[in-house]
């Protein structure tokens, strides 16, 4: 023989749960929102004697795209580990290509495939790695990928010229230097 709960018993349990929930909510409403915690008057050392608030991103906050509030104009990017001038120059240089992803904290920009209007049978994709906080030639790495269509209209990987990535790195470096000079002259 199986036991089936009586409908009255179920309503009784639901009513009890509702009453308990109402009591808990009522207790929260009666709480003092400005509780007075014990004072620190008896302690000898204070971890923060100046009273300034600590910040996860430093005293100037998170600065992704330059425009520093104070300090030297080195383009280091504040709270991120990459050079902001290289970051902006990379985005400017590749602005004609669609972006697949851009990670300013990791310093990686990945474009989507791009075909120039005058050569629809070949396409390019690029990955840019910004690996340094300083504006240096070895602070940026570019990887270029090329594909061409075959007779069956399938995309196949193709060879690229050895100096293509170096030319792109140089173009980004030239733009980054221009951005830095513009910032210094302001």
C-alpha positions as CSV (number, residue, x, y, z in Angstrom):
1,X,0.0,0.0,0.0
2,X,1.5,3.4,-1.0
3,X,1.1,6.5,1.1
4,X,-0.2,9.6,-0.5
5,X,-0.1,12.9,1.4
6,X,-3.3,14.4,2.4
7,X,-4.1,17.8,0.8
8,X,-4.6,19.4,4.1
9,X,-1.1,18.3,5.3
10,X,0.5,19.9,2.2
11,X,-1.3,23.2,2.8
12,X,-0.3,23.1,6.4
13,X,3.4,22.7,5.5
14,X,3.3,25.4,2.8
15,X,1.7,27.8,5.3
16,X,4.4,27.0,7.9
17,X,7.1,27.8,5.3
18,X,5.4,31.0,4.4
19,X,5.2,32.1,8.0
20,X,8.9,31.3,8.6
21,X,9.9,33.3,5.5
22,X,7.8,36.3,6.6
23,X,9.4,36.2,10.0
24,X,13.0,36.1,8.5
25,X,12.2,39.0,6.2
26,X,10.7,41.0,9.0
27,X,13.8,40.4,11.1
28,X,16.0,41.8,8.3
29,X,13.8,44.9,8.0
30,X,14.2,45.6,11.7
31,X,18.1,45.4,11.5
32,X,20.1,48.6,12.1
33,X,21.7,49.5,8.8
34,X,24.3,51.7,10.5
35,X,25.7,49.2,13.0
36,X,28.4,50.5,15.3
37,X,31.4,48.2,15.2
38,X,34.0,48.2,17.9
39,X,36.5,51.0,17.6
40,X,40.2,50.7,16.9
41,X,41.2,53.0,19.7
42,X,43.1,50.3,21.7
43,X,45.3,49.2,18.8
44,X,48.8,50.4,18.4
45,X,49.4,50.0,14.6
46,X,47.2,51.2,11.8
47,X,47.7,49.5,8.4
48,X,46.6,52.6,6.6
49,X,47.5,55.7,8.6
50,X,46.8,58.2,5.8
51,X,43.2,57.1,5.6
52,X,43.3,56.8,1.8
53,X,41.3,54.1,0.2
54,X,43.3,51.3,-1.4
55,X,42.5,50.4,-5.0
56,X,43.0,47.2,-7.0
57,X,44.2,49.2,-10.0
58,X,46.5,51.7,-8.2
59,X,46.1,55.2,-7.2
60,X,45.1,56.5,-10.6
61,X,42.5,53.8,-11.3
62,X,42.3,51.7,-14.4
63,X,43.9,53.4,-17.4
64,X,43.5,51.3,-20.6
65,X,43.9,53.8,-23.4
66,X,46.4,56.4,-22.1
67,X,45.4,59.9,-21.1
68,X,47.3,59.6,-17.8
69,X,46.2,61.7,-14.9
70,X,49.6,62.1,-13.4
71,X,53.1,60.7,-13.6
72,X,55.5,60.1,-16.4
73,X,54.1,59.9,-20.0
74,X,55.6,56.5,-20.8
75,X,52.5,55.0,-22.3
76,X,52.6,52.0,-20.0
77,X,48.9,52.0,-19.6
78,X,48.3,52.3,-15.9
79,X,46.8,49.1,-14.6
80,X,47.4,46.9,-17.6
81,X,50.6,45.1,-18.6
82,X,51.0,46.4,-22.1
83,X,51.9,49.6,-23.8
84,X,48.9,51.7,-24.5
85,X,50.5,53.5,-27.5
86,X,51.2,50.1,-29.1
87,X,47.7,49.0,-28.4
88,X,46.1,52.0,-30.0
89,X,48.5,52.0,-32.9
90,X,47.7,48.3,-33.6
91,X,43.9,49.1,-33.6
92,X,44.5,52.1,-35.9
93,X,46.7,50.2,-38.3
94,X,44.3,47.3,-38.6
95,X,41.1,49.4,-38.6
96,X,40.2,48.2,-42.1
97,X,39.9,44.6,-40.9
98,X,37.0,43.2,-38.9
99,X,38.0,42.4,-35.3
100,X,37.4,38.9,-33.9
101,X,38.6,39.7,-30.4
102,X,40.6,42.3,-28.6
103,X,42.0,41.7,-25.1
104,X,43.6,44.9,-23.7
105,X,44.7,43.2,-20.5
106,X,46.5,40.3,-22.2
107,X,47.6,42.5,-25.2
108,X,46.1,40.3,-27.9
109,X,44.2,41.5,-31.0
110,X,42.8,38.9,-33.4
111,X,41.2,40.0,-36.6
112,X,38.7,38.1,-38.7
113,X,39.3,37.0,-42.2
114,X,39.5,40.0,-44.7
115,X,39.4,40.0,-48.5
116,X,40.3,43.1,-50.3
117,X,37.7,44.2,-52.9
118,X,40.2,43.9,-55.7
119,X,41.3,40.4,-54.9
120,X,38.3,38.3,-53.6
121,X,40.1,35.0,-54.1
122,X,42.6,35.6,-51.3
123,X,42.0,36.6,-47.6
124,X,44.1,37.5,-44.6
125,X,43.9,37.2,-40.9
126,X,46.2,38.7,-38.3
127,X,47.0,38.2,-34.7
128,X,48.9,40.9,-32.8
129,X,50.7,40.3,-29.5
130,X,51.8,43.3,-27.4
131,X,54.3,41.8,-25.0
132,X,55.8,44.7,-23.2
133,X,54.9,47.8,-21.3
134,X,57.6,49.8,-23.0
135,X,57.4,51.3,-26.5
136,X,60.1,49.1,-28.1
137,X,60.5,47.3,-31.4
138,X,60.5,43.9,-29.6
139,X,57.3,44.8,-27.7
140,X,55.0,43.7,-30.5
141,X,54.7,40.5,-32.5
142,X,52.5,40.1,-35.6
143,X,51.3,36.8,-37.1
144,X,49.8,36.9,-40.6
145,X,47.8,34.1,-42.1
146,X,46.8,33.9,-45.8
147,X,44.3,31.7,-47.7
148,X,43.5,31.5,-51.3
149,X,40.6,29.8,-53.2
150,X,41.3,26.8,-55.3
151,X,39.4,25.6,-58.4
152,X,36.6,24.0,-56.2
153,X,36.2,27.4,-54.3
154,X,37.6,26.0,-51.1
155,X,40.0,28.1,-48.9
156,X,43.5,26.7,-48.7
157,X,46.4,28.0,-46.6
158,X,48.9,29.9,-48.7
159,X,52.5,31.2,-48.2
160,X,53.1,34.8,-47.3
161,X,56.2,36.9,-47.9
162,X,58.7,36.6,-45.1
163,X,58.8,40.4,-44.5
164,X,55.0,40.9,-44.3
165,X,54.8,40.6,-40.5
166,X,57.9,42.8,-40.1
167,X,56.3,45.5,-42.3
168,X,53.2,45.4,-40.2
169,X,55.2,45.6,-37.0
170,X,57.1,48.6,-38.4
171,X,53.8,50.3,-39.4
172,X,52.4,49.8,-35.9
173,X,55.6,51.1,-34.3
174,X,55.6,54.3,-36.5
175,X,52.0,55.0,-35.6
176,X,52.7,54.3,-31.9
177,X,55.6,56.8,-32.0
178,X,53.3,59.4,-33.6
179,X,50.7,58.8,-30.8
180,X,53.3,59.2,-28.1
181,X,54.7,62.4,-29.7
182,X,51.1,63.8,-29.9
183,X,50.6,63.1,-26.2
184,X,53.9,64.8,-25.2
185,X,53.2,67.9,-27.3
186,X,49.8,68.4,-25.7
